[in-house]
Every structure is written in structure tokens, then in C-alpha cells.
Amino acid sequence: MATMTLLAAVRDALLTEMGLNDKIVIMGEDVGHNGGVFRATEGLQAEFGEDRVMDTPLAESGIIGMAVGMAVNGLKPVPEIQFMDFIYPAFDQIVSEVAKLRYRSGGGFSCPMVIRTPYGGGIRGGHYHSQSAEAYFAHTAGLKVVIPSNPYDAKGLLIASMRDNDPILFMEPKKIYRSMKGEVPEGPYTVELGKANVVREGKDVTLICWGAMTQVCLQAAELCVPRGADCEVVDLRTLVPLDEETILESVKKTGRVVIVHEAQRTCGFGAEVSALIAEEAILYLEAPIVRVTGLDTPFPYTLEHVYMPDAERVALAVGKVTNF
């Protein structure tokens, strides 16, 4: 075991799996010589050469389009989109080609790739470097959406993603890239895709979250202890496929739910989770479902601390559902 940041765990996953699978190819803006803007691929070009870790022009559509060609010809591309905010020029390639190739070819072709991208706020990046766009892609049939919340999961989920036969959007919460540290096994291992993690057990309220919001919910749970609420924290890990069984099992136990995400409230993925609970477990609820989210505005710079959910906002929501 080694103590790693989440960022180091991502790099270790890439290094480990590239050593085992010579079909894996990394490409993106500055990922080679410079190791990427966050240094997630630092040293990989020196280790594996320019044919497997390649710098590209500043053209996201071209990066993903090239990855499609590689994928259908037997490689396993792992393209990086430097910030999730820059993914929109590649949206057509991802939605119209990557996600649909298996279906439009009647199973004749697959398009296995892992699109890595840092997402979310917490670094004062303003509206062009802080977006959380998971709902767009969770809505796209044919894609899997994976979001780790800690170093152990980051490595295990990324290796599992690189071994999967479907296209995957792997979203990395940059707020905790370097602030989150944990024990990570040496060598290869996987964390199952589509399996949520109950990171804290409780009996009164279920907090449902993913990515950087998992730590916020754990902090909120501690705030709620002296206030008389015992919170269970469920980290979804993957939005697609969604672990409905774990969600519903927790909700049926506690009867109260708070869903937390940093993306905008309207049409955020939390609404889908809320609908699932309402459809499958409404008779178990003791209070209305509450969402704690980002605001329905472009992501601010100076008011980032107001926009993003924090532990106190979540704790207040817990109070709302326990006092209903």
C-alpha cells in the first residue's frame, strides 16, 4: 500500500494498465511532454514513447474523432479533455459517434475508450473551468459515466474502465485532486463499475452524492451528530450504470433523503435519483426528498463559496427532513 493523492492514483492507474496492455494509447492537449495541465500523465511519454502518449492540437472534436478511429481498429484510446468545460466542441463526436457506434453497426463495431476529464469547482476557476456536466452525458444512451471520490476508487475505477468494452466518460473531481489522500494498493486492481459505496452507515437520513461532494456529505454527517441525526452517506461512484439497489435499500432503511451535487439544480442528475426514489420507494419516505446543489446560474468566480454546496448547507437540509 502507498499513500497517494487522487491525482497520483489516476496517474498510477494509467501507468499500471499501460504496462499490461500495449493497446492503450493516451492523447490530449499537453499530455505528453508536459504531463497535462494537472500533471496526471507526467512521465508517461518518457516511459512509453510518443506513439502511445501523444500531444494533440487544441481541437477537442479532433481528439475524440481520432480516438474513434483508434477504437474501431483495435486500440484502447484514453483521450484527455483538459477541462470538462472544453468538452462541448467534442459533444457531437461523443453523442453521435462514440455512444452509438455499437448500435448503428448492429454489433459489428464497438468503440471502447475512456474519456478522462477534470470537472467541478473548488479551484476558483470561474465559469470556464468549473462546470459539472455529468447530466448531459448520463442522458446519452451508450455511454457509461464514472466519478471517483477518493484515491482508492480513482485507481480501481479507472483500471476497470480501461478494461471495459464500452465507451466511458471518467470524470475526475479536481477540487480534491491533491487535497484528498488515501491508501492505494500497488499493482493492478479494479473497483466494480455500477456499484455504489456506503461510506458511512446511519439510520436517520440518507445522503446521496458523488465526486467531491462525498467529502462534503461526510463532513455534514459529523455536524449532524450533535444535532441528533445519524446520516448514512452513499457515494454513487458511477451514474451510469446506476446502483439502484443500494440507493433503495438505504432509503427504505432511513426514510429520509438528501441528494447533493455541485451541478446546477434544474435537470441535474439528482432529479433522476429523486424520481427513482419516488417511483420505487415513496411509501417508505417520512419526508419530501431534498436536493442541495449548485445554483441555476453560470459558475461564478468571486462567489464560488456561495455557489458550491458545503457541509453546513447539507446539514441544514438534514434538519429540514428530520424535522418535517
Phi and psi in degrees as GROMACS dihedral restraints (atoms count N, CA, C in turn):
[ dihedral_restraints ]
;  ai    aj    ak    al  type     phi  dphi    fc
    3     4     5     6     1  -136.9    20    10
    4     5     6     7     1   146.5    20    10
    6     7     8     9     1   -83.0    20    10
    7     8     9    10     1   123.4    20    10
    9    10    11    12     1  -134.4    20    10
   10    11    12    13     1   153.9    20    10
   12    13    14    15     1   -76.9    20    10
   13    14    15    16     1   167.0    20    10
   15    16    17    18     1   -61.0    20    10
   16    17    18    19     1   -40.1    20    10
   18    19    20    21     1   -62.4    20    10
   19    20    21    22     1   -44.7    20    10
   21    22    23    24     1   -64.3    20    10
   22    23    24    25     1   -34.2    20    10
   24    25    26    27     1   -66.8    20    10
   25    26    27    28     1   -37.2    20    10
   27    28    29    30     1   -61.8    20    10
   28    29    30    31     1   -47.7    20    10
   30    31    32    33     1   -61.7    20    10
   31    32    33    34     1   -41.0    20    10
   33    34    35    36     1   -64.6    20    10
   34    35    36    37     1   -36.5    20    10
   36    37    38    39     1   -63.2    20    10
   37    38    39    40     1   -44.9    20    10
   39    40    41    42     1   -63.0    20    10
   40    41    42    43     1   -46.8    20    10
   42    43    44    45     1   -61.0    20    10
   43    44    45    46     1   -45.2    20    10
   45    46    47    48     1   -63.7    20    10
   46    47    48    49     1   -50.0    20    10
   48    49    50    51     1   -74.4    20    10
   49    50    51    52     1   -32.2    20    10
   51    52    53    54     1   -65.5    20    10
   52    53    54    55     1   -31.8    20    10
   54    55    56    57     1   -69.1    20    10
   55    56    57    58     1   -24.6    20    10
   57    58    59    60     1   -95.4    20    10
   58    59    60    61     1   -23.0    20    10
   60    61    62    63     1  -133.7    20    10
   61    62    63    64     1   105.6    20    10
   63    64    65    66     1   -77.4    20    10
   64    65    66    67     1     1.9    20    10
   66    67    68    69     1   -85.4    20    10
   67    68    69    70     1   -13.4    20    10
   69    70    71    72     1   -75.7    20    10
   70    71    72    73     1   128.4    20    10
   72    73    74    75     1  -129.8    20    10
   73    74    75    76     1   131.2    20    10
   75    76    77    78     1  -106.5    20    10
   76    77    78    79     1   136.4    20    10
   78    79    80    81     1  -145.9    20    10
   79    80    81    82     1   152.9    20    10
   81    82    83    84     1   163.2    20    10
   82    83    84    85     1   179.7    20    10
   84    85    86    87     1   -76.0    20    10
   85    86    87    88     1   114.4    20    10
   87    88    89    90     1    67.4    20    10
   88    89    90    91     1    18.1    20    10
   90    91    92    93     1   -76.7    20    10
   91    92    93    94     1   -19.1    20    10
   93    94    95    96     1   -85.3    20    10
   94    95    96    97     1   -88.0    20    10
   96    97    98    99     1   -59.9    20    10
   97    98    99   100     1   -41.5    20    10
   99   100   101   102     1   -89.7    20    10
  100   101   102   103     1   -12.9    20    10
  102   103   104   105     1    76.1    20    10
  103   104   105   106     1    19.9    20    10
  105   106   107   108     1    85.0    20    10
  106   107   108   109     1   159.6    20    10
  108   109   110   111     1   -63.5    20    10
  109   110   111   112     1   -29.7    20    10
  111   112   113   114     1  -102.2    20    10
  112   113   114   115     1     0.5    20    10
  114   115   116   117     1    70.0    20    10
  115   116   117   118     1    29.5    20    10
  117   118   119   120     1   -71.1    20    10
  118   119   120   121     1   -23.3    20    10
  120   121   122   123     1  -113.9    20    10
  121   122   123   124     1    21.6    20    10
  123   124   125   126     1   -59.6    20    10
  124   125   126   127     1   128.8    20    10
  126   127   128   129     1    82.9    20    10
  127   128   129   130     1    -8.4    20    10
  129   130   131   132     1   -72.4    20    10
  130   131   132   133     1   -33.0    20    10
  132   133   134   135     1   -67.1    20    10
  133   134   135   136     1   -40.2    20    10
  135   136   137   138     1   -64.3    20    10
  136   137   138   139     1   -32.5    20    10
  138   139   140   141     1   -76.9    20    10
  139   140   141   142     1   -41.4    20    10
  141   142   143   144     1  -116.8    20    10
  142   143   144   145     1    -7.3    20    10
  144   145   146   147     1    93.1    20    10
  145   146   147   148     1   164.1    20    10
  147   148   149   150     1   -71.8    20    10
  148   149   150   151     1   -18.6    20    10
  150   151   152   153     1   -75.1    20    10
  151   152   153   154     1   -19.0    20    10
  153   154   155   156     1  -113.1    20    10
  154   155   156   157     1   -17.3    20    10
  156   157   158   159     1  -132.8    20    10
  157   158   159   160     1    99.8    20    10
  159   160   161   162     1  -122.5    20    10
  160   161   162   163     1   136.7    20    10
  162   163   164   165     1   -76.7    20    10
  163   164   165   166     1   146.6    20    10
  165   166   167   168     1  -125.2    20    10
  166   167   168   169     1   165.1    20    10
  168   169   170   171     1   -64.6    20    10
  169   170   171   172     1   167.5    20    10
  171   172   173   174     1   -78.3    20    10
  172   173   174   175     1    76.2    20    10
  174   175   176   177     1  -151.1    20    10
  175   176   177   178     1    89.6    20    10
  177   178   179   180     1   -62.4    20    10
  178   179   180   181     1   -38.0    20    10
  180   181   182   183     1   -62.4    20    10
  181   182   183   184     1   -38.7    20    10
  183   184   185   186     1   -68.6    20    10
  184   185   186   187     1   -37.2    20    10
  186   187   188   189     1   -60.9    20    10
  187   188   189   190     1   -49.0    20    10
  189   190   191   192     1   -72.9    20    10
  190   191   192   193     1   -37.0    20    10
  192   193   194   195     1   -60.5    20    10
  193   194   195   196     1   -42.0    20    10
  195   196   197   198     1   -64.3    20    10
  196   197   198   199     1   -38.7    20    10
  198   199   200   201     1   -64.2    20    10
  199   200   201   202     1   -35.1    20    10
  201   202   203   204     1   -60.6    20    10
  202   203   204   205     1   -47.7    20    10
  204   205   206   207     1   -60.2    20    10
  205   206   207   208     1   -40.6    20    10
  207   208   209   210     1   -64.2    20    10
  208   209   210   211     1   -43.6    20    10
  210   211   212   213     1   -63.4    20    10
  211   212   213   214     1   -43.4    20    10
  213   214   215   216     1   -73.9    20    10
  214   215   216   217     1   -11.5    20    10
  216   217   218   219     1  -106.1    20    10
  217   218   219   220     1    19.4    20    10
  219   220   221   222     1   100.5    20    10
  220   221   222   223     1    -2.8    20    10
  222   223   224   225     1   -89.1    20    10
  223   224   225   226     1   169.3    20    10
  225   226   227   228     1  -119.5    20    10
  226   227   228   229     1    87.3    20    10
  228   229   230   231     1   -73.3    20    10
  229   230   231   232     1   143.5    20    10
  231   232   233   234     1  -125.9    20    10
  232   233   234   235     1    77.4    20    10
  234   235   236   237     1   -73.6    20    10
  235   236   237   238     1   145.3    20    10
  237   238   239   240     1  -109.8    20    10
  238   239   240   241     1   129.9    20    10
  240   241   242   243     1   -99.1    20    10
  241   242   243   244     1   118.9    20    10
  243   244   245   246     1   -54.2    20    10
  244   245   246   247     1   -44.2    20    10
  246   247   248   249     1  -134.9    20    10
  247   248   249   250     1   145.5    20    10
  249   250   251   252     1   -59.3    20    10
  250   251   252   253     1   -28.4    20    10
  252   253   254   255     1   -59.4    20    10
  253   254   255   256     1   -20.6    20    10
  255   256   257   258     1   -96.7    20    10
  256   257   258   259     1     6.6    20    10
  258   259   260   261     1   -78.8    20    10
  259   260   261   262     1   -15.4    20    10
  261   262   263   264     1   -66.1    20    10
  262   263   264   265     1   -33.7    20    10
  264   265   266   267     1   -60.3    20    10
  265   266   267   268     1   -22.7    20    10
  267   268   269   270     1   -96.5    20    10
  268   269   270   271     1     4.8    20    10
  270   271   272   273     1   -59.2    20    10
  271   272   273   274     1   -41.8    20    10
  273   274   275   276     1   -63.9    20    10
  274   275   276   277     1   -43.4    20    10
  276   277   278   279     1   -61.2    20    10
  277   278   279   280     1   -43.2    20    10
  279   280   281   282     1   -68.8    20    10
  280   281   282   283     1   -47.1    20    10
  282   283   284   285     1   -78.5    20    10
  283   284   285   286     1   -41.5    20    10
  285   286   287   288     1   -89.6    20    10
  286   287   288   289     1   -25.1    20    10
  288   289   290   291     1  -114.3    20    10
  289   290   291   292     1   -60.6    20    10
  291   292   293   294     1   -57.3    20    10
  292   293   294   295     1   -50.5    20    10
  294   295   296   297     1   -73.5    20    10
  295   296   297   298     1   -21.9    20    10
  297   298   299   300     1  -109.7    20    10
  298   299   300   301     1    -6.2    20    10
  300   301   302   303     1   -61.6    20    10
  301   302   303   304     1   -42.0    20    10
  303   304   305   306     1   -60.1    20    10
  304   305   306   307     1   -37.9    20    10
  306   307   308   309     1   -78.4    20    10
  307   308   309   310     1   -43.3    20    10
  309   310   311   312     1   -69.7    20    10
  310   311   312   313     1   -22.2    20    10
  312   313   314   315     1   -96.6    20    10
  313   314   315   316     1     5.9    20    10
  315   316   317   318     1    61.2    20    10
  316   317   318   319     1    33.4    20    10
  318   319   320   321     1    83.7    20    10
  319   320   321   322     1     2.4    20    10
  321   322   323   324     1   -71.5    20    10
  322   323   324   325     1   -31.4    20    10
  324   325   326   327     1  -128.8    20    10
  325   326   327   328     1   147.2    20    10
  327   328   329   330     1  -117.8    20    10
  328   329   330   331     1   166.8    20    10
  330   331   332   333     1  -134.7    20    10
  331   332   333   334     1    62.6    20    10
  333   334   335   336     1   -73.8    20    10
  334   335   336   337     1   121.9    20    10
  336   337   338   339     1  -157.7    20    10
  337   338   339   340     1   161.0    20    10
  339   340   341   342     1  -122.9    20    10
  340   341   342   343     1   111.2    20    10
  342   343   344   345     1   -91.0    20    10
  343   344   345   346     1   107.6    20    10
  345   346   347   348     1   -89.2    20    10
  346   347   348   349     1   138.4    20    10
  348   349   350   351     1  -157.5    20    10
  349   350   351   352     1   131.8    20    10
  351   352   353   354     1   -70.5    20    10
  352   353   354   355     1   141.8    20    10
  354   355   356   357     1  -140.1    20    10
  355   356   357   358     1   165.4    20    10
  357   358   359   360     1    89.6    20    10
  358   359   360   361     1   173.5    20    10
  360   361   362   363     1   -92.7    20    10
  361   362   363   364     1  -164.5    20    10
  363   364   365   366     1   103.9    20    10
  364   365   366   367     1    -3.8    20    10
  366   367   368   369     1  -122.8    20    10
  367   368   369   370     1    15.7    20    10
  369   370   371   372     1    55.1    20    10
  370   371   372   373     1    49.3    20    10
  372   373   374   375     1   -92.7    20    10
  373   374   375   376     1    -5.9    20    10
  375   376   377   378     1    70.7    20    10
  376   377   378   379     1  -168.6    20    10
  378   379   380   381     1   -76.2    20    10
  379   380   381   382     1   -11.3    20    10
  381   382   383   384     1  -102.4    20    10
  382   383   384   385     1     2.1    20    10
  384   385   386   387     1  -141.5    20    10
  385   386   387   388     1    28.1    20    10
  387   388   389   390     1  -142.8    20    10
  388   389   390   391     1     6.6    20    10
  390   391   392   393     1   -77.3    20    10
  391   392   393   394     1   152.3    20    10
  393   394   395   396     1  -121.1    20    10
  394   395   396   397     1    98.8    20    10
  396   397   398   399     1  -107.1    20    10
  397   398   399   400     1    28.7    20    10
  399   400   401   402     1   -61.8    20    10
  400   401   402   403     1   -31.6    20    10
  402   403   404   405     1   -64.9    20    10
  403   404   405   406     1   -36.0    20    10
  405   406   407   408     1   -56.1    20    10
  406   407   408   409     1   -43.7    20    10
  408   409   410   411     1   -88.5    20    10
  409   410   411   412     1   -29.2    20    10
  411   412   413   414     1   -64.5    20    10
  412   413   414   415     1   -25.0    20    10
  414   415   416   417     1   -78.8    20    10
  415   416   417   418     1    -8.5    20    10
  417   418   419   420     1   -96.8    20    10
  418   419   420   421     1   107.3    20    10
  420   421   422   423     1   -60.5    20    10
  421   422   423   424     1   135.9    20    10
  423   424   425   426     1   105.3    20    10
  424   425   426   427     1   -12.6    20    10
  426   427   428   429     1  -106.4    20    10
  427   428   429   430     1   147.8    20    10
  429   430   431   432     1  -105.8    20    10
  430   431   432   433     1   145.5    20    10
  432   433   434   435     1  -124.2    20    10
  433   434   435   436     1   118.8    20    10
  435   436   437   438     1  -123.0    20    10
  436   437   438   439     1   134.4    20    10
  438   439   440   441     1  -140.7    20    10
  439   440   441   442     1   106.7    20    10
  441   442   443   444     1   -79.6    20    10
  442   443   444   445     1   160.1    20    10
  444   445   446   447     1  -124.2    20    10
  445   446   447   448     1    -1.3    20    10
  447   448   449   450     1  -158.2    20    10
  448   449   450   451     1   164.9    20    10
  450   451   452   453     1   -60.7    20    10
  451   452   453   454     1   -42.7    20    10
  453   454   455   456     1   -58.7    20    10
  454   455   456   457     1   -49.2    20    10
  456   457   458   459     1   -67.1    20    10
  457   458   459   460     1   -35.8    20    10
  459   460   461   462     1   -57.9    20    10
  460   461   462   463     1   -48.4    20    10
  462   463   464   465     1   -68.1    20    10
  463   464   465   466     1   -48.6    20    10
  465   466   467   468     1   -65.7    20    10
  466   467   468   469     1   -39.6    20    10
  468   469   470   471     1   -70.4    20    10
  469   470   471   472     1   -37.3    20    10
  471   472   473   474     1   -69.0    20    10
  472   473   474   475     1   -40.9    20    10
  474   475   476   477     1   -64.3    20    10
  475   476   477   478     1   -42.8    20    10
  477   478   479   480     1   -60.0    20    10
  478   479   480   481     1   -38.6    20    10
  480   481   482   483     1   -65.9    20    10
  481   482   483   484     1   -41.5    20    10
  483   484   485   486     1   -69.0    20    10
  484   485   486   487     1   -18.2    20    10
  486   487   488   489     1   -95.7    20    10
  487   488   489   490     1    -3.4    20    10
  489   490   491   492     1   -82.9    20    10
  490   491   492   493     1   155.0    20    10
  492   493   494   495     1   -95.1    20    10
  493   494   495   496     1     1.4    20    10
  495   496   497   498     1  -111.2    20    10
  496   497   498   499     1   159.1    20    10
  498   499   500   501     1   -70.7    20    10
  499   500   501   502     1   139.1    20    10
  501   502   503   504     1  -132.7    20    10
  502   503   504   505     1   135.4    20    10
  504   505   506   507     1   -96.7    20    10
  505   506   507   508     1   115.6    20    10
  507   508   509   510     1  -107.5    20    10
  508   509   510   511     1   104.7    20    10
  510   511   512   513     1   -97.1    20    10
  511   512   513   514     1   125.9    20    10
  513   514   515   516     1  -110.6    20    10
  514   515   516   517     1   118.0    20    10
  516   517   518   519     1   -72.0    20    10
  517   518   519   520     1   102.2    20    10
  519   520   521   522     1   -70.4    20    10
  520   521   522   523     1   -18.1    20    10
  522   523   524   525     1   -57.2    20    10
  523   524   525   526     1   -34.8    20    10
  525   526   527   528     1  -112.0    20    10
  526   527   528   529     1    17.4    20    10
  528   529   530   531     1   -49.3    20    10
  529   530   531   532     1   -50.2    20    10
  531   532   533   534     1  -111.3    20    10
  532   533   534   535     1   -17.0    20    10
  534   535   536   537     1   -82.9    20    10
  535   536   537   538     1   -23.9    20    10
  537   538   539   540     1   -94.0    20    10
  538   539   540   541     1   120.6    20    10
  540   541   542   543     1  -123.3    20    10
  541   542   543   544     1   151.1    20    10
  543   544   545   546     1  -167.4    20    10
  544   545   546   547     1   171.3    20    10
  546   547   548   549     1   -80.0    20    10
  547   548   549   550     1   130.6    20    10
  549   550   551   552     1  -129.6    20    10
  550   551   552   553     1   128.2    20    10
  552   553   554   555     1   -64.6    20    10
  553   554   555   556     1   146.8    20    10
  555   556   557   558     1   -76.6    20    10
  556   557   558   559     1   150.8    20    10
  558   559   560   561     1    80.6    20    10
  559   560   561   562     1  -178.3    20    10
  561   562   563   564     1   -80.6    20    10
  562   563   564   565     1   142.8    20    10
  564   565   566   567     1  -159.7    20    10
  565   566   567   568     1   164.4    20    10
  567   568   569   570     1  -128.3    20    10
  568   569   570   571     1   152.7    20    10
  570   571   572   573     1  -112.9    20    10
  571   572   573   574     1   128.1    20    10
  573   574   575   576     1   -60.2    20    10
  574   575   576   577     1   129.4    20    10
  576   577   578   579     1   -72.7    20    10
  577   578   579   580     1   141.6    20    10
  579   580   581   582     1    84.0    20    10
  580   581   582   583     1    14.6    20    10
  582   583   584   585     1  -123.7    20    10
  583   584   585   586     1   113.5    20    10
  585   586   587   588     1   -72.9    20    10
  586   587   588   589     1   166.1    20    10
  588   589   590   591     1  -126.6    20    10
  589   590   591   592     1   122.6    20    10
  591   592   593   594     1   -83.2    20    10
  592   593   594   595     1    98.8    20    10
  594   595   596   597     1   -85.8    20    10
  595   596   597   598     1   -14.8    20    10
  597   598   599   600     1  -149.4    20    10
  598   599   600   601     1   125.6    20    10
  600   601   602   603     1   -88.1    20    10
  601   602   603   604     1   144.2    20    10
  603   604   605   606     1  -158.4    20    10
  604   605   606   607     1   172.9    20    10
  606   607   608   609     1  -121.9    20    10
  607   608   609   610     1   -10.2    20    10
  609   610   611   612     1  -104.2    20    10
  610   611   612   613     1   -40.3    20    10
  612   613   614   615     1  -143.1    20    10
  613   614   615   616     1   139.1    20    10
  615   616   617   618     1   -98.9    20    10
  616   617   618   619     1   122.8    20    10
  618   619   620   621     1  -102.1    20    10
  619   620   621   622     1   120.6    20    10
  621   622   623   624     1  -109.2    20    10
  622   623   624   625     1   130.2    20    10
  624   625   626   627     1  -157.1    20    10
  625   626   627   628     1   178.0    20    10
  627   628   629   630     1  -161.1    20    10
  628   629   630   631     1   161.3    20    10
  630   631   632   633     1    60.8    20    10
  631   632   633   634     1  -140.5    20    10
  633   634   635   636     1   -63.9    20    10
  634   635   636   637     1   -21.4    20    10
  636   637   638   639     1   -72.0    20    10
  637   638   639   640     1   -14.2    20    10
  639   640   641   642     1   -63.3    20    10
  640   641   642   643     1   -43.6    20    10
  642   643   644   645     1   -66.3    20    10
  643   644   645   646     1   -36.6    20    10
  645   646   647   648     1   -61.1    20    10
  646   647   648   649     1   -42.4    20    10
  648   649   650   651     1   -69.1    20    10
  649   650   651   652     1   -36.3    20    10
  651   652   653   654     1   -64.9    20    10
  652   653   654   655     1   -39.0    20    10
  654   655   656   657     1   -65.5    20    10
  655   656   657   658     1   -41.0    20    10
  657   658   659   660     1   -63.9    20    10
  658   659   660   661     1   -39.3    20    10
  660   661   662   663     1   -60.0    20    10
  661   662   663   664     1   -38.6    20    10
  663   664   665   666     1   -68.5    20    10
  664   665   666   667     1   -37.6    20    10
  666   667   668   669     1   -62.3    20    10
  667   668   669   670     1   -30.7    20    10
  669   670   671   672     1   -81.4    20    10
  670   671   672   673     1   -16.3    20    10
  672   673   674   675     1   -58.4    20    10
  673   674   675   676     1   -53.3    20    10
  675   676   677   678     1   -70.2    20    10
  676   677   678   679     1   -12.2    20    10
  678   679   680   681     1   -91.2    20    10
  679   680   681   682     1     0.4    20    10
  681   682   683   684     1    92.8    20    10
  682   683   684   685     1    14.9    20    10
  684   685   686   687     1  -119.3    20    10
  685   686   687   688     1   129.4    20    10
  687   688   689   690     1  -103.0    20    10
  688   689   690   691     1   108.0    20    10
  690   691   692   693     1   -97.8    20    10
  691   692   693   694     1   137.4    20    10
  693   694   695   696     1   -99.3    20    10
  694   695   696   697     1   133.6    20    10
  696   697   698   699     1  -113.0    20    10
  697   698   699   700     1   120.3    20    10
  699   700   701   702     1  -112.0    20    10
  700   701   702   703     1   113.7    20    10
  702   703   704   705     1   -92.2    20    10
  703   704   705   706     1   115.8    20    10
  705   706   707   708     1   -67.2    20    10
  706   707   708   709     1   -32.0    20    10
  708   709   710   711     1    66.6    20    10
  709   710   711   712     1   -53.3    20    10
  711   712   713   714     1  -127.2    20    10
  712   713   714   715     1   134.0    20    10
  714   715   716   717     1   -85.6    20    10
  715   716   717   718     1   -35.1    20    10
  717   718   719   720     1  -134.8    20    10
  718   719   720   721     1   115.7    20    10
  720   721   722   723     1   -73.5    20    10
  721   722   723   724     1   148.1    20    10
  723   724   725   726     1   -96.6    20    10
  724   725   726   727     1   132.6    20    10
  726   727   728   729     1   -82.8    20    10
  727   728   729   730     1    81.4    20    10
  729   730   731   732     1   -65.2    20    10
  730   731   732   733     1   -35.6    20    10
  732   733   734   735     1   -60.8    20    10
  733   734   735   736     1   -46.7    20    10
  735   736   737   738     1   -66.5    20    10
  736   737   738   739     1   -40.5    20    10
  738   739   740   741     1   -58.8    20    10
  739   740   741   742     1   -52.3    20    10
  741   742   743   744     1   -68.4    20    10
  742   743   744   745     1   -35.4    20    10
  744   745   746   747     1   -61.8    20    10
  745   746   747   748     1   -42.3    20    10
  747   748   749   750     1   -68.1    20    10
  748   749   750   751     1   -44.1    20    10
  750   751   752   753     1   -62.8    20    10
  751   752   753   754     1   -40.5    20    10
  753   754   755   756     1   -66.0    20    10
  754   755   756   757     1   -27.5    20    10
  756   757   758   759     1   -76.1    20    10
  757   758   759   760     1   -44.2    20    10
  759   760   761   762     1   -93.4    20    10
  760   761   762   763     1   -34.5    20    10
  762   763   764   765     1    78.4    20    10
  763   764   765   766     1     0.1    20    10
  765   766   767   768     1  -139.6    20    10
  766   767   768   769     1   141.7    20    10
  768   769   770   771     1  -137.5    20    10
  769   770   771   772     1   134.5    20    10
  771   772   773   774     1  -126.0    20    10
  772   773   774   775     1   126.0    20    10
  774   775   776   777     1  -107.7    20    10
  775   776   777   778     1   131.1    20    10
  777   778   779   780     1  -125.9    20    10
  778   779   780   781     1   124.1    20    10
  780   781   782   783     1  -151.1    20    10
  781   782   783   784     1   156.4    20    10
  783   784   785   786     1   -91.8    20    10
  784   785   786   787     1    -9.6    20    10
  786   787   788   789     1   -68.8    20    10
  787   788   789   790     1   165.7    20    10
  789   790   791   792     1   -55.7    20    10
  790   791   792   793     1   154.0    20    10
  792   793   794   795     1   -68.7    20    10
  793   794   795   796     1   -50.2    20    10
  795   796   797   798     1   -67.0    20    10
  796   797   798   799     1   122.4    20    10
  798   799   800   801     1    63.4    20    10
  799   800   801   802     1    17.8    20    10
  801   802   803   804     1   -67.8    20    10
  802   803   804   805     1   164.6    20    10
  804   805   806   807     1   -65.0    20    10
  805   806   807   808     1   -22.2    20    10
  807   808   809   810     1   -59.2    20    10
  808   809   810   811     1   -29.4    20    10
  810   811   812   813     1   -66.4    20    10
  811   812   813   814     1   -36.0    20    10
  813   814   815   816     1   -67.0    20    10
  814   815   816   817     1   -41.8    20    10
  816   817   818   819     1   -63.8    20    10
  817   818   819   820     1   -41.3    20    10
  819   820   821   822     1   -61.3    20    10
  820   821   822   823     1   -42.5    20    10
  822   823   824   825     1   -64.1    20    10
  823   824   825   826     1   -40.9    20    10
  825   826   827   828     1   -57.6    20    10
  826   827   828   829     1   -47.2    20    10
  828   829   830   831     1   -64.9    20    10
  829   830   831   832     1   -41.8    20    10
  831   832   833   834     1   -64.1    20    10
  832   833   834   835     1   -36.6    20    10
  834   835   836   837     1   -76.0    20    10
  835   836   837   838     1   -34.7    20    10
  837   838   839   840     1  -108.3    20    10
  838   839   840   841     1   -16.4    20    10
  840   841   842   843     1  -143.0    20    10
  841   842   843   844     1    25.1    20    10
  843   844   845   846     1   -63.9    20    10
  844   845   846   847     1   -30.6    20    10
  846   847   848   849     1   -73.8    20    10
  847   848   849   850     1   -10.6    20    10
  849   850   851   852     1   -93.1    20    10
  850   851   852   853     1    -9.4    20    10
  852   853   854   855     1   -79.4    20    10
  853   854   855   856     1   136.9    20    10
  855   856   857   858     1  -101.8    20    10
  856   857   858   859     1    -7.0    20    10
  858   859   860   861     1  -158.3    20    10
  859   860   861   862     1   159.7    20    10
  861   862   863   864     1   -60.8    20    10
  862   863   864   865     1   150.7    20    10
  864   865   866   867     1   -70.9    20    10
  865   866   867   868     1   136.1    20    10
  867   868   869   870     1  -118.2    20    10
  868   869   870   871     1   138.1    20    10
  870   871   872   873     1  -111.1    20    10
  871   872   873   874     1   137.1    20    10
  873   874   875   876     1  -117.9    20    10
  874   875   876   877     1   116.0    20    10
  876   877   878   879     1  -142.4    20    10
  877   878   879   880     1   179.7    20    10
  879   880   881   882     1   -67.9    20    10
  880   881   882   883     1   173.5    20    10
  882   883   884   885     1   -94.2    20    10
  883   884   885   886     1   159.5    20    10
  885   886   887   888     1   -82.6    20    10
  886   887   888   889     1    58.6    20    10
  888   889   890   891     1  -141.1    20    10
  889   890   891   892     1   162.5    20    10
  891   892   893   894     1   -56.9    20    10
  892   893   894   895     1   149.5    20    10
  894   895   896   897     1   -64.8    20    10
  895   896   897   898     1   125.6    20    10
  897   898   899   900     1   -84.3    20    10
  898   899   900   901     1   164.7    20    10
  900   901   902   903     1   -97.3    20    10
  901   902   903   904     1   -60.5    20    10
  903   904   905   906     1   -72.9    20    10
  904   905   906   907     1   -23.6    20    10
  906   907   908   909     1  -108.7    20    10
  907   908   909   910     1    29.0    20    10
  909   910   911   912     1   -55.5    20    10
  910   911   912   913     1   -39.4    20    10
  912   913   914   915     1   -67.4    20    10
  913   914   915   916     1   -23.1    20    10
  915   916   917   918     1   -81.9    20    10
  916   917   918   919     1   -38.5    20    10
  918   919   920   921     1   -68.3    20    10
  919   920   921   922     1   -45.8    20    10
  921   922   923   924     1   -80.8    20    10
  922   923   924   925     1   138.3    20    10
  924   925   926   927     1   -59.7    20    10
  925   926   927   928     1   141.8    20    10
  927   928   929   930     1  -128.2    20    10
  928   929   930   931     1   177.1    20    10
  930   931   932   933     1   -61.0    20    10
  931   932   933   934     1   -37.9    20    10
  933   934   935   936     1   -68.6    20    10
  934   935   936   937     1   -40.9    20    10
  936   937   938   939     1   -60.1    20    10
  937   938   939   940     1   -41.3    20    10
  939   940   941   942     1   -67.2    20    10
  940   941   942   943     1   -41.7    20    10
  942   943   944   945     1   -62.8    20    10
  943   944   945   946     1   -37.6    20    10
  945   946   947   948     1   -64.2    20    10
  946   947   948   949     1   -37.6    20    10
  948   949   950   951     1   -66.3    20    10
  949   950   951   952     1   -37.6    20    10
  951   952   953   954     1   -60.8    20    10
  952   953   954   955     1   -43.6    20    10
  954   955   956   957     1   -60.4    20    10
  955   956   957   958     1   -35.6    20    10
  957   958   959   960     1   -64.9    20    10
  958   959   960   961     1   -43.4    20    10
  960   961   962   963     1   -79.0    20    10
  961   962   963   964     1   -29.5    20    10
  963   964   965   966     1   -77.6    20    10
  964   965   966   967     1   -24.3    20    10
  966   967   968   969     1   -98.1    20    10
  967   968   969   970     1     5.9    20    10
